[in-house]
Amino acid sequence: MMTEAEIRTERVDDVPLLVWQQRVMGIPHIIDEIIQPHGNRQGLSVGWTVAAWLSFIVSQADHRLSYVESWAAEQIGTLQALFPVAVRVQDFTDDRLGDVLSYLSDDASWAAIEAELCRQVMQVYELSPERVHVDSTSAALYHDPEGNPLVRYGMSKDHRPDLAQLKLMLSSLAPMGMPLATLIVPGNRADDGLYLPVIEQTRQVLQRRGLLYIGDSKMEALLTRAGLEAGGDFYLVPLSKKGSQGELLHELLKPVWTEEQALTDIYAPEPKASEVSDKPKRRLRARAFAVERIQEVEDGPESFDWTERMLVVYSPNLADSARQGLAQRLQRYCQIMCVNGMTLRKKDSPL
C-alpha cells in the first residue's frame, strides 16, 4: 500500500550563516552559562532562544518580537536542523520572548555576558589591544517619552529636536572598530560623565591596563583624565577652548614666535618611490612640540597629581584648507557687496 509523501518547502536565506556565526562566537553557550532561569522553565534555553531571535532580527531587519513566532513557524524545519536541541514554535511566543528580555535587562548579567563575549571573540581572532576609541551617539525615535526613562528630548545630533532620543556610549578596539563595551542612557544625559563608566566596563572586558584611550574634546574632563591616569592607562584628547584654556594656546605659541621653542618636523613617505631616486619622497605632514604640566585633583582630604604632556601640532594641509576656505568666503563677500553697491547706486540714481 503506497502512502503519499508530504513535502515541505522552506526558504533558507541567510539563517544557517547567522546561526553558525553565533555558535562560533559562543553566544548561546555564554548566555546559558551566566543566566540561570527559574527551575520550572521548560523548552528552549535562554541562550538558544536569543540565537534564533538575533537571526530573525538580522535576517528580517525587524526588532519586533510579535513577528518572531510566525517567522519560526515558516522555517521550523530549518531551525530544528541547525540547533543541537529540540525547537518548537511555542518557544517563540511573546510571553517567552518577554521573559528572555527580563533576564537580559539585569545589569549584572548583561555586563558579564558582554565581557565574556568580547574575551571570546578576542581569543578566537588573537587580537592584541593597544588603542581604544570612546565616543557617543544618539538615536532619534518615534516614541512617546512619557513613562519611558530612556527616551528623552535632548541635543539632537540628527538635527531632529522634535524627536525624543536615547544615547549610546561605545568603546571600540582600534583599528578594526570591534565594539568592546556599550552604555545606553537617556537621551538628555551629558557625555562628560559617561566616559569613565564605559571605560571601566572596557577594563573588565580586556583585563589589561596601559592602553591608550582616544576620545573627543568631551573626554577632556579633568576627572576623566584623572580616572584614566589612576587606573594605569593613557589618554589622547583634543583640548577645547572653554574657560581658561582659550588663552592656553596663545601662551604656548609665544616661544614659537620668538624662535625660542624648537619644532619637530614630522614627515610621511609617499605611497610610491620617486622615479629618479630609490628613496621615497618626503612630504611635511606636521610641525609639533611637546610641553609638560602638572595636573591635580582633590578627592576629599587627599589629592592626586600626575604629569601631563601636551602636544601642540601645526598641520600644513589643515592650514592650506583653512586659507582656501577663507579666500572663498572673502570672494563671496566681495561679490555680494559689489552687487549690493550697484543696486543701491541704481536705486538712488536720478536717471
Secondary structure, 3 states (H helix, E strand, C coil): CCCCCCCCCCCCCCHHHHHHHHHHHCHHHHHHHHCCCCCCCCCCCHHHHHHHHHHHHHHHCCCCHHHHHHHHHHCHHHHHHHCCCCCCHHHHCHHHHHHHHHHHCCHHHHHHHHHHHHHHHHHHHCCCCCEEEEEEEEEEECCCCCCCCCCECCCCCCCCCCCEEEEEEEEEEECCCEEEEEEEEECCCCCHHHHHHHHHHHHHHHCCCCCEEECCHHHHCHHHHHHHHHCCCEEECCCCCCHHHHCHHHHHHHHHHCCCCCCEEEEEEEEEECCCCCCEEEEEEEEEEEEEEEEEEEECCEEEEEEEEEEEEECHHHHHHHHHHHHHHHHHHHHHHHHHHHHHHHHHCCC
